[in-house]
């Protein structure tokens, strides 16, 4: 590839990037919206959650709900007394977008091929969205402000936030009895529409439970391994999320489950979350920044993306965590 060809590629790449940008490197509003849609498409978890475009880095959303009975016995021509009138529970959920950056290297060969096909802008957006969506999902799930990993320490993720209802599996593998315990631990008002709920778990947890169902000597047993049929418990789907952890350390002093001498038990643990996925609010600040610089010696165009986001349960009380589950 000659010097003239390289220069032509860089010029076209600069033009493609500049067409995406507003002042200061920020994406144009329409492009920022499209970028958020790409993020959602690339992420299993965000595809189920409620994604909120934030107008400012910090945003408060009011929460209204009636936690108690509002109907009263009525009398014709008589209004309810002051004591009988219902008042909603009023509170705020605050999203505080944290700053993250991503870098994607595009080689001269990738740029040349993309320019020849006329889709360089889409190539850049797709590559960045794929990389960012994967990492966003990790911190949304595993984030912990006490973590030694600076990336995970940016915010508390779902595993840390879910505290109101916790079922300790005691190091056992997933069974229907453990799933039953999680349902009984959840306040019944959140289970009125069970089809809106989901068990969010790791890939191996879903595969292991699917295999357990397949071992049953029933007509339908084989379909769990022959078909990609959704695994359900009590009408609630068990959804595998690729970045759910499978290597959590067991609690200090926790004994291993009983196992035969030929069946060593893994010390690794995992966690399952029972919730309505729409209860998860992922806020992304609308000002997404894209900038580039040229690494001549490596022969790449480096694209740097800067964005802010946060993730919170809108109603944490409507969630349940199965912890200390063996993988």
C-alpha positions in Angstrom: 0.0 0.0 0.0 1.6 3.2 -1.1 2.0 6.6 0.6 -0.7 8.2 -1.6 -3.1 5.3 -0.9 -2.5 5.6 2.8 -3.1 9.3 2.8 -6.3 8.8 0.7 -7.6 6.3 3.2 -6.8 8.5 6.2 -8.5 11.5 4.5 -11.6 9.4 3.8 -11.6 8.0 7.4 -11.4 11.6 8.8 -14.3 12.6 6.7 -16.3 9.6 7.9 -15.6 10.4 11.5 -16.3 14.1 11.1 -19.7 13.3 9.6 -20.5 11.5 12.9 -19.4 14.3 15.2 -20.9 17.4 16.6 -18.8 20.1 18.4 -15.9 18.8 20.5 -16.1 15.3 19.0 -19.6 14.5 20.3 -21.9 12.4 18.1 -24.7 14.2 16.4 -28.0 13.6 18.3 -29.4 11.2 15.6 -26.1 9.3 15.6 -26.0 9.1 19.4 -29.4 7.6 19.4 -28.4 5.1 16.7 -25.3 4.2 18.7 -27.4 3.5 21.8 -29.6 1.2 19.7 -26.5 -0.6 18.6 -25.4 -1.1 22.2 -28.7 -2.6 23.1 -28.6 -4.9 20.1 -25.1 -6.2 21.1 -26.0 -6.9 24.7 -28.2 -9.7 26.0 -28.9 -8.0 29.3 -29.5 -4.4 27.9 -31.9 -5.9 25.4 -34.2 -6.9 28.3 -33.6 -3.9 30.5 -35.1 -0.3 30.3 -32.5 1.9 28.6 -32.9 5.6 29.5 -31.2 8.3 27.4 -30.0 10.8 30.1 -30.2 14.5 29.4 -27.6 15.3 32.1 -24.9 13.2 33.8 -27.1 13.0 36.9 -30.8 12.4 36.6 -33.6 11.8 39.1 -36.6 9.7 38.1 -39.7 9.9 40.4 -41.1 6.6 41.6 -44.8 6.3 42.6 -46.5 3.2 43.9 -49.3 2.1 46.1 -47.9 -0.4 48.5 -51.1 -0.8 50.6 -54.8 -1.4 49.9 -56.6 1.6 48.3 -60.1 0.2 47.9 -62.5 0.7 50.9 -66.0 -0.3 51.6 -68.2 2.4 50.1 -71.5 4.0 51.2 -73.8 5.6 48.6 -73.6 9.4 48.8 -70.8 9.4 51.4 -67.2 10.2 50.7 -64.3 8.4 52.3 -62.8 9.7 55.5 -59.4 11.3 55.5 -58.0 8.1 57.2 -59.4 6.0 54.4 -57.8 7.9 51.6 -54.8 6.3 50.0 -51.5 8.1 49.5 -48.9 6.8 47.1 -45.4 6.0 48.2 -43.2 8.7 46.6 -39.5 8.5 46.1 -36.7 9.1 43.6 -34.3 6.8 41.7 -31.1 8.6 40.8 -28.9 7.7 37.9 -25.3 9.1 38.3 -23.5 8.4 35.0 -19.9 7.3 35.5 -17.2 8.1 32.9 -15.8 5.3 30.8 -13.5 5.2 27.7 -13.0 2.6 25.0 -10.3 2.4 22.3 -10.7 0.5 19.0 -7.8 0.0 16.6 -8.7 -0.1 12.9 -5.9 -1.4 10.6 -5.2 0.2 7.2 -6.5 -3.1 5.7 -9.8 -2.8 7.5 -10.1 0.9 6.5 -9.3 0.2 2.9 -11.8 -2.7 2.6 -14.5 -0.7 4.3 -13.9 2.4 2.1 -14.1 0.2 -1.0 -17.5 -1.1 0.2 -18.6 2.4 1.1 -19.6 1.5 4.7 -16.7 2.9 6.8 -18.9 4.8 9.2 -21.0 1.7 9.9 -17.9 -0.4 10.4 -16.6 2.1 12.9 -19.9 2.3 14.8 -20.4 -1.5 14.8 -16.9 -2.3 16.1 -17.1 0.3 18.9 -20.6 -0.8 19.9 -19.6 -4.4 20.1 -16.6 -3.7 22.3 -18.5 -1.3 24.6 -21.6 -3.4 24.9 -19.6 -6.3 26.2 -17.8 -4.3 28.8 -20.9 -2.4 29.8 -22.7 -5.7 30.5 -19.8 -6.8 32.7 -19.7 -3.8 34.9 -23.6 -3.6 35.1 -23.6 -7.2 36.5 -20.3 -7.4 38.4 -19.6 -3.8 39.4 -18.5 -3.3 43.0 -17.2 0.0 44.4 -15.0 -2.0 46.8 -13.3 -3.9 44.0 -9.6 -3.7 43.4 -10.3 -3.5 39.7 -10.7 0.2 38.8 -13.1 -0.7 36.0 -15.5 -2.6 38.2 -15.1 -0.1 41.1 -16.9 2.6 39.0 -20.3 1.5 40.2 -22.2 -1.2 42.1 -23.7 -3.7 39.7 -26.7 -6.0 40.1 -25.1 -8.6 42.2 -24.1 -6.0 44.8 -27.4 -4.0 44.6 -29.6 -7.0 45.2 -29.8 -7.2 49.0 -33.4 -7.2 50.2 -34.2 -10.9 49.5 -31.3 -13.4 49.4 -31.4 -17.2 49.3 -28.2 -19.0 50.3 -27.8 -22.1 48.2 -25.2 -23.4 50.6 -22.8 -24.5 47.8 -25.4 -26.8 46.2 -26.1 -27.0 42.5 -29.3 -25.5 41.1 -32.4 -27.5 41.8 -36.2 -26.9 41.7 -36.2 -26.6 45.5 -33.8 -23.7 45.4 -35.9 -22.0 42.7 -38.9 -22.6 44.9 -37.1 -20.9 47.8 -36.4 -17.9 45.7 -40.1 -17.5 44.8 -41.2 -17.8 48.4 -38.6 -15.2 49.4 -40.0 -12.7 46.8 -42.9 -10.6 48.0 -46.0 -12.0 46.4 -47.2 -8.7 44.9 -44.2 -8.8 42.5 -45.3 -12.3 41.2 -48.7 -11.3 40.1 -47.5 -11.3 36.5 -44.9 -14.0 36.5 -44.4 -14.0 32.8 -42.7 -10.6 33.1 -40.1 -12.1 35.5 -36.9 -13.9 34.6 -34.1 -15.8 36.3 -30.9 -14.2 35.1 -27.9 -16.6 35.4 -24.6 -17.8 34.0 -24.4 -19.9 30.8 -23.2 -23.0 32.6 -25.9 -22.7 35.2 -28.6 -22.7 32.6 -27.0 -25.6 30.7 -26.6 -27.7 33.9 -30.3 -27.2 34.9 -31.4 -28.0 31.3 -29.4 -31.2 31.5 -31.1 -32.1 34.8 -34.5 -31.7 33.1 -33.3 -33.8 30.2 -32.5 -36.7 32.6 -36.1 -37.2 33.5 -37.7 -40.3 32.1 -40.6 -38.5 30.4 -41.7 -38.0 26.8 -40.6 -34.4 26.9 -37.2 -35.1 28.5 -35.2 -35.2 25.2 -36.4 -31.9 23.9 -34.3 -30.0 26.5 -31.1 -31.2 24.8 -32.4 -31.7 21.3 -34.1 -28.3 21.0 -33.3 -24.8 22.0 -36.6 -24.7 24.0 -36.6 -22.0 26.8 -36.0 -23.5 30.2 -38.8 -22.5 32.6 -39.7 -22.8 36.3 -43.2 -22.0 37.4 -43.7 -20.1 34.1 -40.6 -18.0 34.6 -37.8 -18.3 32.0 -34.3 -19.1 33.1 -32.2 -16.8 30.9 -28.4 -17.2 30.5 -26.4 -14.0 30.4 -22.9 -14.6 29.0 -21.1 -12.3 31.5 -22.7 -13.6 34.7 -19.8 -14.8 36.8 -19.0 -18.5 37.5 -15.9 -18.0 39.6 -17.1 -16.2 42.7 -15.2 -17.2 45.9 -17.4 -19.0 48.4 -18.1 -17.3 51.8 -15.3 -17.6 54.3 -15.6 -20.9 56.2 -18.3 -22.3 53.9 -18.1 -26.1 53.8 -18.1 -28.0 50.5 -21.2 -29.9 49.6 -21.0 -33.7 50.3 -19.6 -35.5 47.3 -18.3 -39.0 46.6 -14.5 -39.6 46.3 -14.7 -39.6 42.5 -16.7 -36.4 42.4 -14.6 -33.4 43.6 -16.7 -30.3 44.2 -15.6 -27.1 42.5 -15.0 -24.2 45.0 -16.3 -21.8 42.4 -19.7 -20.2 43.0 -22.2 -18.3 40.9 -25.3 -16.2 41.5 -28.8 -16.0 40.0 -31.0 -12.9 40.1 -34.8 -13.2 40.0 -36.4 -10.0 38.8 -38.5 -8.3 36.1 -35.7 -7.3 33.7 -37.5 -4.1 32.8 -37.0 -3.1 36.5 -33.3 -2.6 35.6 -32.7 1.0 34.5 -29.6 1.6 32.4 -29.0 5.3 31.9 -26.7 6.5 29.1 -25.7 10.1 28.9 -26.7 11.3 25.5 -23.4 13.1 24.8 -21.2 10.3 23.4 -17.8 11.4 22.2 -15.8 9.9 19.3 -12.2 11.0 18.6 -9.4 9.5 16.5 -5.6 9.6 16.2 -3.2 7.9 13.9 -0.5 5.4 15.1 1.8 5.4 12.1 4.2 2.7 13.3 1.4 0.2 14.0 -0.5 1.1 10.8 -3.8 1.7 12.6 -6.3 4.4 13.1 -7.2 4.5 16.8 -10.8 5.4 17.6 -11.4 6.6 21.2 -15.0 6.6 22.5 -16.0 8.3 25.7 -19.4 7.8 27.3 -21.1 7.9 30.7 -23.6 5.5 32.1 -25.1 4.0 35.2 -27.4 1.1 36.1 -29.9 0.8 39.0 -32.9 -1.3 40.0 -35.9 1.0 39.8 -37.4 -1.0 42.7 -34.8 -3.2 44.4 -37.4 -4.6 46.8 -38.8 -6.5 43.8 -35.7 -8.6 43.3 -34.3 -11.8 44.8 -30.7 -13.2 44.7 -29.7 -16.9 44.9 -26.2 -16.7 46.2 -23.4 -19.3 47.0 -24.6 -21.6 44.2 -22.1 -24.2 43.0 -21.1 -24.2 39.3 
